[in-house]
């Protein structure tokens, strides 16, 4: 079984920097998607992939 969790945050850039500095397993880089979100994926110690994202401000 595969579990993916999405969490919308106010400041995805700050959380990405925190995740990198703590050595978390980032499995999808910080990316501006064409459908208007900025996101990255991090894997937790249990193997759950977490999609951390925010809607892009135009």
Buried (B, 14 or more C-beta within 10 A) or exposed (E): EEEEEEEEBEEBEEBBEEBEEEEBEBEEEBEEEEEEBBBBBBBEEEEEBBBBBBEEEE
